[in-house]
Amino acid sequence: MTSVDTPVTAVLNLLGRRWMLRVIWELQQGPVGFRELRRRCDDMSSSVLSERLRELREANVMETGEDGVYRLTGLGRRLAETLLPLSGWARDWADTRSV
């Protein structure tokens, strides 16, 4: 493995955790409190959401504001921007499945 692969592997490991991409996707819509974020994530368990938020905080992708709400950091917003093309691809994919 080259040193270039190491950051990609680390990101893939982070993003591959259950619910992680969903949490990031919901956070990209703007700052949100714990209960509302949990509701948006189909009432995932509180313990799993807490764990994902901790992992995102440690990765400098998410932060908790003084108002107690969760928001993406600048780095997190850049990550969310890289996911936006997936939305268009998902719509195209859904269209092919409904034929």
C-alpha positions in Angstrom: 0.0 0.0 0.0 1.3 3.4 -0.9 1.1 6.5 1.4 -1.5 7.9 -1.0 -3.8 5.0 -0.4 -3.7 5.4 3.4 -6.0 8.5 3.6 -8.5 7.0 1.1 -8.6 3.8 3.1 -9.1 5.7 6.3 -12.0 7.7 4.8 -13.6 4.6 3.3 -13.4 2.9 6.7 -15.0 6.0 8.4 -17.8 6.4 5.8 -18.4 2.7 5.6 -19.7 2.5 9.2 -23.4 1.8 9.5 -25.5 5.0 9.3 -22.4 7.3 8.8 -23.3 8.5 5.3 -26.9 9.1 6.4 -25.8 11.2 9.3 -23.5 13.3 7.1 -26.3 13.6 4.5 -28.7 15.0 7.1 -26.1 17.3 8.6 -25.4 18.9 5.2 -28.9 20.3 5.3 -27.9 22.6 8.1 -27.4 22.6 11.9 -29.7 20.3 13.8 -30.3 19.1 17.4 -29.9 15.5 18.5 -33.6 14.6 18.6 -34.3 16.1 15.2 -31.3 14.4 13.7 -32.4 11.1 15.1 -35.9 11.5 13.7 -34.4 12.4 10.2 -32.4 9.2 10.4 -35.5 7.0 10.8 -35.2 6.9 14.6 -31.9 5.1 14.7 -30.9 4.1 18.1 -29.6 6.9 20.4 -26.4 5.0 21.2 -25.5 4.5 17.5 -26.2 8.1 16.7 -24.1 9.2 19.7 -21.3 7.0 18.5 -21.4 8.3 14.9 -21.4 11.9 16.1 -18.4 11.2 18.3 -16.6 9.6 15.4 -17.4 12.6 13.1 -16.2 15.0 15.8 -13.0 13.1 16.2 -12.5 13.2 12.4 -13.1 17.0 12.4 -16.1 16.5 10.1 -18.7 17.7 12.6 -18.8 20.0 15.6 -21.2 20.9 18.3 -22.0 24.6 18.6 -22.5 26.6 21.8 -26.3 26.3 21.1 -26.0 22.5 21.4 -26.7 21.7 17.8 -24.6 19.7 15.4 -23.1 21.1 12.3 -20.5 20.2 9.7 -17.1 21.8 9.9 -15.5 23.3 6.8 -13.9 20.0 6.1 -17.3 18.3 6.6 -19.0 20.6 4.2 -16.3 19.8 1.6 -17.1 16.1 2.2 -20.8 16.7 1.8 -20.2 18.6 -1.5 -18.4 15.5 -2.8 -21.5 13.4 -2.1 -23.9 15.7 -4.0 -23.3 14.1 -7.4 -24.4 10.8 -5.8 -27.9 12.4 -5.5 -28.2 12.8 -9.2 -26.8 9.4 -9.9 -29.3 7.9 -7.4 -32.2 9.6 -9.2 -31.0 8.1 -12.5 -30.6 4.7 -10.9 -34.1 4.9 -9.4 -35.5 5.8 -12.8 -34.0 2.6 -14.4 -35.5 0.5 -11.6 -39.0 1.8 -12.1 -39.1 0.9 -15.8 
